[in-house]
């Protein structure tokens, strides 16, 4: 990784080191990136929020592994159970069973003073299902889709982009033309057709979306490879007798990690909006399974009478997408080679303080906020 | 095999006999007819949203870049993140509830409480003072003048019951024309340029003088072409006045006056539309409010042969879907405009321009703006997919009978011909958008030539 150290970077050799560069002398690339990322308070906070949401979603109502996901009557009791290996959670309600309506209209039982969650903190729908459990299950499925699509499309995009950029010629032509064909059809439209064909299963939908969402990544990686393959360290590796495979994966790929990580994160934030939109249209995850978009679609007519059915799933979509976007922004700042300084004033807290500072009498715009 | 016969039908388009098959889902209606009926609405929606997003996004992005690290900049940056993360269907449903249903209820008894007038005035004042920037004194002046102006305007509209009986009239036309002229002069020549001020002043005076004759023109030439005619006419008048008054800087003055002249058509047409307000309210179904939530037009109004009434009708129908669609693109344009202008402002040629002693306005508008717009042209093509996807969702929420609903219907009923027709049209549109972006490229950057 020594060729990635900004100090050893060929541009800075022979130049006087600036103050900013001196701050990073002797640090490994990983350390610099980590420090820069940790300095981005919005991103760090987002990581914690996201981890919290993932834990909440999966531990609260438990989950189901394998099986068809269909509802079947239990052999022992009269209750409906879900097909597949059920991992129970700590929340008492399930997302498919109906309960007696506690408050009139199924209003949320959550009260701030005296503080209590009650049986159905997010309320109940018109059939008595617990909205909290439904939202949690929906969040599970949405998060599953996000991560699966993120992994699949990153792998495909990186491999195809690397091949196209490294070999150029007809391989490049072939891969790029395929990319063009996919990229010209809006992702949502293509996803809708695929989602409709394979029918409402979350896992299958995620795999299908992963197979079409890699185009942006492939283009970026290809561009990086086209430029990196002309660099001296690649020539050196080739002269030393390294195989193409080794050059691609051991020499060039580590240098594109920044681009890949950032664009994978931004892709994932796009995917959650894509999946929820598809489910909203009815071409993504469908009943009896649940996704955040599907909950909104199911209840959007009831906005006037039961607004809580609409607010909660939407709020969680926004929070998840916002967190992923902030993390992506933090990663971009951390991996940006032009940014030599360790950012110290980009955090949300400072932003809010600066916002008020700029209105203190006598302060000029940029006074309390410039980069010192 | 079916695909090739379909392809043959598409190929026949080149000799004028299109055949995209028939749609089973729509009662054996030929797909080409279905698309023909739907394409117009979608194009209107997509174009309006894209253009608005570009104009507003670039304006916000540029002002934040010029006031980098100000409170305004931070607030906008945070908001763009939020907008990026908003699911469009959620926004559309919210808009439908608050923008239409609640707003229509408000129009039933339009009294704006004093605190919301105060809040709007303070926010506008804050934005204005942040954009103007400068010393504390200038900031206080801009803050208070804009806050008082906006607050006063809303208060005035409120007490005169304008929201019940919206009209523009000659006073509104005068106000809007002055505002447009001020913005154009400020961005194009600056207020120091006396000849430009005189030329634009003459154009504005002419517009107001011609307001009464135009009433007859709009009444007798009741078609959409009149809009184009008036635009060209007023633009030409502007150019001629500019050439006559321009003196040394003929070209610049003529251009400024021409743009102002062309833009005066907007208040004039708005005026015509609002003249028909009572008729519009009388014709819409009783259950609907004035801001429509269903469909692209009112069928009862469609049958009336009055362009201005139809325009008003389309406007009230398009308002919310356009806003919903605009919001998803807005964040991208804002961020790219900001980043790109920041990038350009650090270039050497901008420093050279400053060192020559040029004013800040000239440096920004003449030297930086044009170069900063080059990356924006790329986004137009890239953003297309998102906008079409957004249109599918928006049309669903607002129950439009357009391309999106065609696609929904085709998929739901497994009607291959309909879906293929949709793909064909979006494919063609995507190519057109890309061509447009390329042309824009070559217009912005003389180094790039389209051969």
HADDOCK unambig.tbl for C-alpha pairs under 7 A between the chains (distance, minus, plus):
assign (segid A and resid 184 and name CA) (segid B and resid 427 and name CA) 6.62 0.50 0.50
assign (segid A and resid 184 and name CA) (segid B and resid 430 and name CA) 6.48 0.50 0.50
assign (segid A and resid 185 and name CA) (segid B and resid 385 and name CA) 6.79 0.50 0.50
assign (segid A and resid 185 and name CA) (segid B and resid 427 and name CA) 6.64 0.50 0.50
assign (segid A and resid 186 and name CA) (segid B and resid 385 and name CA) 4.18 0.50 0.50
assign (segid A and resid 186 and name CA) (segid B and resid 386 and name CA) 6.53 0.50 0.50
assign (segid A and resid 186 and name CA) (segid B and resid 388 and name CA) 6.78 0.50 0.50
assign (segid A and resid 186 and name CA) (segid B and resid 389 and name CA) 6.15 0.50 0.50
assign (segid A and resid 187 and name CA) (segid B and resid 385 and name CA) 6.90 0.50 0.50
assign (segid A and resid 188 and name CA) (segid B and resid 389 and name CA) 5.31 0.50 0.50
assign (segid A and resid 189 and name CA) (segid B and resid 389 and name CA) 6.25 0.50 0.50
assign (segid A and resid 193 and name CA) (segid B and resid 411 and name CA) 6.93 0.50 0.50
assign (segid A and resid 273 and name CA) (segid B and resid 87 and name CA) 5.65 0.50 0.50
assign (segid A and resid 277 and name CA) (segid B and resid 89 and name CA) 6.82 0.50 0.50
assign (segid A and resid 314 and name CA) (segid B and resid 90 and name CA) 6.45 0.50 0.50
assign (segid A and resid 318 and name CA) (segid B and resid 85 and name CA) 5.49 0.50 0.50
assign (segid A and resid 318 and name CA) (segid B and resid 86 and name CA) 5.65 0.50 0.50
assign (segid A and resid 321 and name CA) (segid B and resid 85 and name CA) 4.95 0.50 0.50
assign (segid A and resid 322 and name CA) (segid B and resid 81 and name CA) 6.67 0.50 0.50
assign (segid A and resid 322 and name CA) (segid B and resid 82 and name CA) 6.31 0.50 0.50
assign (segid A and resid 322 and name CA) (segid B and resid 85 and name CA) 5.26 0.50 0.50
assign (segid A and resid 351 and name CA) (segid B and resid 74 and name CA) 6.30 0.50 0.50
assign (segid A and resid 354 and name CA) (segid B and resid 71 and name CA) 6.47 0.50 0.50
assign (segid A and resid 355 and name CA) (segid B and resid 70 and name CA) 6.89 0.50 0.50
assign (segid A and resid 355 and name CA) (segid B and resid 71 and name CA) 4.01 0.50 0.50
assign (segid A and resid 358 and name CA) (segid B and resid 70 and name CA) 6.60 0.50 0.50
assign (segid A and resid 358 and name CA) (segid B and resid 71 and name CA) 6.19 0.50 0.50
assign (segid A and resid 361 and name CA) (segid B and resid 136 and name CA) 6.94 0.50 0.50
assign (segid A and resid 362 and name CA) (segid B and resid 136 and name CA) 6.29 0.50 0.50
assign (segid A and resid 364 and name CA) (segid B and resid 135 and name CA) 6.50 0.50 0.50
assign (segid A and resid 365 and name CA) (segid B and resid 70 and name CA) 5.42 0.50 0.50
assign (segid A and resid 365 and name CA) (segid B and resid 133 and name CA) 6.99 0.50 0.50
assign (segid A and resid 366 and name CA) (segid B and resid 69 and name CA) 5.61 0.50 0.50
assign (segid A and resid 366 and name CA) (segid B and resid 70 and name CA) 5.81 0.50 0.50
assign (segid A and resid 369 and name CA) (segid B and resid 69 and name CA) 5.99 0.50 0.50
assign (segid A and resid 370 and name CA) (segid B and resid 69 and name CA) 6.88 0.50 0.50
